[in-house]
Amino acid sequence: MMVVAALAVIVAVPARGDEIGSAFRLFDTVRLGAFAHNVGMREEGEVDVSAQVVTSRLGGAGAAPTDFADFLLKPRLHAGVMANTGGDTSYAYAGLTWRADLFAGFFSEFEFGGAFNNYVEAADRIDMGCHVTFRESAGLGYRFGEHVDLIANIEHASHANLCGETNPGITNVGMRLGYRF
């Protein structure tokens, strides 16, 4: 249901400034994906579906970073959902995205932010400790032309021992297909 709502918002809001170097775009890229749920831990074996929107870079829609400081200080913003198809732990998240072009269409991407999960204290569920967590993600992708890319991600959400001593968190591994407007 959360994925359908996110997609409805994306479709309803028109993209602005489609040209490289144009003004900031709130909806620059939309991504859909599938992930293995909490690999190697409790709740393993389920599939998560993901929907994510990413803005253009802060300080310029398509401009490539000119130096390391520019790269660090002008990330992209993102928001998304990771919905578990088996009714286990799901979460909505938002944060910052840093993307670095590597070579011949390949790129790496790093994300950091916060997440809000549907934590329930139960013996068969992950002990997330609280509803609010940190979320980190790393990925390696390939750009198929100007509009389409595919990125393999590993992401982790946990509370860094701020909600108690137990902190297994959740780690998902999967892929997202992105479309840049």
Stockholm file with secondary structure:
# STOCKHOLM 1.0

chainA/1-181         MMVVAALAVIVAVPARGDEIGSAFRLFDTVRLGAFAHNVGMREEGEVDVSAQVVTSRLGGAGAAPTDFADFLLKPRLHAGVMANTGGDTSYAYAGLTWRADLFAGFFSEFEFGGAFNNYVEAADRIDMGCHVTFRESAGLGYRFGEHVDLIANIEHASHANLCGETNPGITNVGMRLGYRF
#=GR chainA/1-181 SS CHHHHHHHHHHHSCCCCCSTTCSCCSSSEEEEEEEESSTTSTTTTCEEEEEEEEEEETTCSSCCCSSHHHHHHSCEEEEEEEEETTSSCCEEEEEEEEEEECSTTEEEEEEEEEEEECCCCCTTSCCCSSSEEEEEEEEEEEEETTTEEEEEEEEEEECTTSSCSCCCCEEEEEEEEEEEC
#=GC SS_cons         CHHHHHHHHHHHSCCCCCSTTCSCCSSSEEEEEEEESSTTSTTTTCEEEEEEEEEEETTCSSCCCSSHHHHHHSCEEEEEEEEETTSSCCEEEEEEEEEEECSTTEEEEEEEEEEEECCCCCTTSCCCSSSEEEEEEEEEEEEETTTEEEEEEEEEEECTTSSCSCCCCEEEEEEEEEEEC
//
